[in-house]
Amino acid sequence: MHHVEAAGKRFLLDCGLYQGRRQEAIDLNSHFPFPASSIDSVILSHAHIDHSGNLPTLVRDGYRGPIYATPATVDLCLAMLADSAYLQQKDAEFCNLRRDHRRKLGRDDRECVPLYTVEDAELTYPLFRQVALGEHQHIADGVQYRTYDAGHMLGSTAMVVEAEGVRLGFSGDVGRPGLPIIRDPEKLGPCDYLILESTYGDRLHKPIGHVEQKLEAIVNRTAQRGGKIIVPSFAVGRTQQLVLMLHQLIDAGRIPSIPIFVDSPLAVNATEVFRKHPECYDEEARKFLQDGKDPFGFYRLTYVRESSESKKLNHLRGPFMVIAASGMCEGGRILHHLRNNIEDPRSTVLITGYQAENTLGRKILEGHAEVPIFGEPMRLRAEVVSLDELSGHADQRELIEWMRPFAAGLKKVFLVHGEPGQGAVLAKVIEREYGIEAVQPARGETFDLAGQA
């Protein structure tokens, strides 16, 4: 969430949920460092919850301006914000049941309260304004922006905001060339300053070409053990990519036709949005449509919407695969599947994306002997595998190459959306490669770009 003031107006670039330690996240997400009613507009880069997820809180606190986003992003947000609110309410209920039990044992915990409700989320929907990819959007006198395909997820954008003679670039989240379904990242137009994500600024990904072989080996190995493959996956983007790849592997006879369950009401809704926006597809996904196939549906795949059907999976014998949200294991149905299978050495936990510091997903990925699930320690005995080739975030080399066409005009780069160590490494590479100063702003730090122009 970046707060910009220009031409007498105040607007936000994104308004996402902070994810991490529970109490720290609650504190940061509950309090904006400005009156919500003082903001004139919001420009949304994409629908992922760490970019859009705190919009209902902003609206609940008094925001009434427009929220500009691409058509696919708007459709995804309608599903994702409702799901976020529902999960927060359900997790708070479950947490309070556990709290009552702990109080009987003489322990006292703070009551869990959802950040916002489904009703709060619904108040956000009328404020969305659709802006087509590549369109110049006027948001105030003297302020306009243009979007570019970021290649990160369906409808994701980078952008250049122009005001007071300054061109401010904002990367949103930059994707990787060659990812399934979505098109490759588009190069940004000329800009004077750049707000750049640094999620993988300190490392290089493995080539995407190996991902099918790796997924094939994971499925075959776990199936031979009779285990279950538990996949914490982001319901939007990553789930659809996995489904498409599994479809291809089963069609080719490279993996056994084990049952595959997408256990997430949000993923079900998001997949319908994917079907609605083929204009965002790459050539490979378009070919499925041209051949008369559904990229996101095949005979061994079941989408699970009802919680009663989800619970039945707890009693189903393996081998089978469950793909469920949330991707960082911070809430949702994945927690129940982990609780039921993480102590089984026959099973596999397949991590498919970035895991933020202090999240449960990060603890599992780091191989902690015990991990807390619903506040109770559980032994980590399942095999843990990372499929980071599917990461929706560009790595260090890919970020540097994405910058190349417009780097010559940059005066400064602001590195965000990454841990301090990742940003520090990327800053040195940017300075070495392009001779541009790259800084990591602290929360609340202010920069006067017009005064430096």
N, C-alpha and C positions, 0 to 999 in steps of 0.2 A: 504494500500500500504506500504510494508515493503522493505526497501532498504538493501540488503545484499552484503557484499564484502568478497570474499573467493578465495584463490588460484589465486590471481591476476585478478579475474573477478568480475563484478558487475551485479547483477540480482535483479529482483523484485519478491516478493511474492504478487501477485494480483496488480491491477491498477484500483481502483474503483472511482466512482463519490462520492464526499461528498454531503450529502443532509441536508438541513437546511435553515437558513435565505438566501433569494435569493442572496443578494449582497455578503455575506460571502462565499456562495457556489461558486459563479462565481469567486471570487478572488482566493479561494483555488484550484479550479479545473483548472484554466487557467494557473497557474504557478507551474512548478515542482521545487523542491529544488535541482535539479541537471540538467546538460545538458542531454536531452533525448538521444542524440547520444552516451553518455558514457555508457549506459546500454547494456550489452551483451545478456541477455535473460530475459524472463518473464515466471514465472510458475504460472498458474492460478488454483485456487482451485475450482471455479465454476462460473456459468454464470450470477448470479445476478448483477444488474447494480452497486451496491455499491462495487463490487469486480472486475468487468470487464469494467465498463462504461467509463473509461477515456483512454482506449487503443487508440481510434482514435486521441485524443489530443497528446498522446505520439508519435504516428507514424507521425502525422502532423508536430511535432516539431523535427523530425529527427531520430526516432528509426527505425532500419531496422533488428533487430535480430529476433529469433524464439519466438513464444508464445506457450508454452507447455500446453496441456489440454486433458482431456478425450474426446473420440469421441462424446458423448452426449453433453458435454460442448461446443465443437467446433460448432456443429450444432445449438445449442441454441444461441450462440454468433452471428452467422451470421444473425439470425433474430433479436436479441435484440439490437445489436449495430446500425443496420439500423433503427430500430424503435426509438431508443433513439435520433438519429440524426434528423429523420423526425419530432418527437414531439418537439424537441428544435426549429427547424425552424418554425413550425406552431405556437408554443407558442410565439415565438418572433414576428411573424407577427401579431398575435392577440393582444399581449401586445402593439405593436406600434400603432395599430388602436385605442386602448383605450388611449394611450399617446397623439395621435393627438386630441382626444376629450377633454382630460384634458387641453391641451395647449390652446384650444379655450376658456376654462373656466378661463384661467389665471394661470394655474398650469403648472410647467415645470418639466418633469422627464427625467432621462437618457434613451437614446435609448436602446432597448433590442436587443441583438445580440446573436445568437446561439453559444454555445461553440464550436461545430463542425458541419459539414454538412454531408449529406448522402455520398457525394464523399469522404470525409475524412474517413468515416467508411469503405467504400469499399477498401481503400488502406490497411486496417488492415488484410483483409481476407487471402491474400496469405502467411502471416507470421505464421498462425496457424500450429502447428505440433501435430498430434494425438498421445496420449500415453495411452495405455490400462490400466485400473484399476489394481493395484497390480504390475505393471511392474517397474523394475529398469531402470531409464532413466539417461543416462550420458549426462551432459550438458556442461562440460568443463573438461580439465585434472584435476583430483583430486576432482571433484564435481559431485555428483549424488543424485538422490532422488527417493523415492518410495511412491506411493499413497495408501490410504486406503479409503474405502467407508465412507463418513461422514454422510450419511443418512439425509441430509438437503434438497436436491432437486435432480432432475434427473442429474446424472453425477458428483455430488459434491464429493469432496475429502478432506481428511486431508492428511498430508504428513510428512515424515522425510527426511531432507536434510543432507547429510554427506559431510564434507569438513574439511581438516586440523585436522583430528582426533576428530572433534566435530560433534555430532548429534543434529541438531536443528529440533524440532517438530513444526509444524504449523497446528493448528486445522481447518483453514478455518472457516466455520460455522458448528457447531455440531448439528445434528438433534435430534429428539425425538424418542425413541422406540415406535412402534405402529402406526406411521403416515401412512395414506393411500398412496397406489401406490408404494412408494419407500421402499427399505430395511432399516433395523435398522442400526444405526451407528456401524462401525467396530472399534475395539480397536486398538490404535496406537502401533507401534513397539517401542522398547527401544530408549530413547533419553536423552540427557544431559540437554537441555533447551527446553522450550515450549512457543510458542506464542499462547495464548488461548483467544478465544472470551469470552465476559462477558455480552452479551446482556441482559440476564435475571439472572445475578449473584446475585441479591438481593431478588429473589422471587421463589415461587414454582407454577407450573401450576396446573390447575385442571386436574383430570384424563381424558385421551382421550376418555375413554369409554362413558362419558356423552355427547359427542359432538353431536351425532346423535339426542338424545332427545332434546337438546337445539335448534338445527337447526330446528327440527320439530316444536317446540313450536313457534319459531320466525316466520316461514312461515305461520303457521295456524293463529296466532294472527293478523298478518298484512293483510292476505287475508280476514279475517272476517271484517276488517275495510274498505276494498276496497282500501287499500294503495299499494304503490310500495316499493319493497325492493331494496335499492340501495347499492351495495356491492363494495366498493373500494378493489380491489384485485390485488395482484401481478400476472401478466399475466402468469408467468412461475412457476408452482408448486402449488401455492395456488388455482388458478382457476381450474386446472385439478382435484385437490382433492375435491373441492366443487362440481364439475360436477359429479364426481363418487358417492359422498354421496347423492346428489339430485336424481340421477338415482336410487339408492337403495331405497330411501324413497318413490319415486313415484311408483316404482315397487311393494312395499309392501303396498301401499294404505294409507300410514301414513300422507301424505300431499296432498292437492288438486293438480291436474295436471294443475297448472297455467303456462302460457308461461314463459320461462326462456331464456334470451338473454345474450350471451357472446359478449359484444360490445367492441372488441379490435382486430385490425388486428394482433397485436403481439400474443395475446392468440390463435388466429386461427392458426398462423404459428407455435407457440410453441406446440400446441396440435398435429400437424403433426409430429413434432420431437419426442414427447412422443410415438406416434404410431410406429415410426421408431426404437425405442430402448427398446423393451420388455425385453432385458437382464438386465435392471435396475429395473424391477418390483419386488414387493413382491408377496407372494403367493396369496393374495386376488385379486390383479389386474390380475395375470396370470390366475386365475380361470375364469374371464370374457372371456378371449381369448379362453380358453379350451371349454367353453360353447357356443362358436360361437357368442359372443356379443362384441360390441364395448364399452369399458369402458367410452369413451368420447362422445358418441352420443346416443340420444334417441328422441322419437317423439315430445316431448314438448320443445326440446332444439334447439335454432337457433343461429348460429354463424354469427355475423355481421362484415363485412369487410369494406363496403363502408360508407363514412361519410353521404351520402344522406339517407341511410337506418337507420343510427344512429339517425339522426335528426327526423325521423318519430316517434321514440319512445317518443319524447316529447309530442306528441299529442295522444298517445295511453292511453286509460283508464285502471286503475288498476282493479284487482290486477295482478301484474307480477313482475318478478325479473330481474334486470340488474346487471351483473357482468362486471366491467370495470376497466382498469388501469388508473392512477397508484395506487399502494397499499397504499401509504402515502398521496394521494390526492395532489401531487405536480405538476401534469401536466396531459395531456391526456384527454380522453373523459369523465372520471369520473367527472371532474369539471363541465361540462355542465349538467350532470344528477343531481349533487348536487345543482347547481344553480336553477334548475327547481323543485326540490322536498324537499329541506331542510327546507322550511318554512311550509310544509304540515304536520300537526300532525297525519294524517292517515298513513303516510309513515314511514319507518324504514331505518336508515343507519346502516348497519351491518359491523362492523370493524373486519377483519379476521387475522390481523397480527400486528407486532410491528410497532409503530408510533414514529419516531424519534422526539427529542425535536425541537420545533419551526416549525414543519410541520403543514399543515392544518389538516391532519388526527389526529394529537395529540390534536389540539384545539377542534376538534369535540368530540374526545374521552373524553376529560376533561370537556365537557359540557359547553363551553363558551356560553353566551347568544347571542352573535353575533360572526360570523366568516367571514373573508375576502375571497371572491371568485372573481377572476379576479379584485382584488383591490377594490371591493365594499362590504360594510358590509351587511350581511344577517342574519336574525334571525334564530336561531337554534330551530325549533319547532318539527321536526321529532323525533321519538324515536331513541335513540342510544343504540346499543347492541354490546358487544365485544365477539367474539368467539375465545378467546385466546388459547383455547385448541388445536387449529389447528396450533399454532405457529410452525414454522420450526426450532426454536432454542431451544436447551436443557435448562432446568431451572437449578437452583443452584444444586439441588440434583443430577440431571442427569449428569451435568458436573463433579461433584465430583466422581460419579461412573464411568464415562467414563475414568477418569484419573487413577483409582485405579490400573489396571494391570501394569502400567509403572511408577507410581509415585515414587517408591522407588529409581529409578535411576536419578531422576531430581535434578538439583542443583538450578534452579531458574525458575520462571514462569513470563512471561510478559503478562499482561492483556490488551486486546485491544477490539475494536468493542463494546463499551458500554459507558454509561454516567459515570461520575466520582463516583457518589454514588453507582452505581451498582458494579463497579469494586472494590471499597473500601470494600464493604461487602464480596464479593467473596474472596478477598485477605485474609481477616481474617479467613474465613472458611478453605481455603487451608492451611494456616499456622497452624491452630488448628488441622486439620485432618491429615496432612502429615508432618508438621514441615518444610515446604519448603517456602522460601521467595517468595512472589508474589508482583510485582511492576506494576504500571501503567505508561508506558513511556509517556513523553510529546512529542508533534510533534517535530521532528528534533533531539530528544535525541539519543545518540549513546552508544552502549555497545560492549566491546571487549570480545567476548566469547572465542576466542583462548587463549587470555592472562589469562583467568580464569581457563582454562582446567587443 
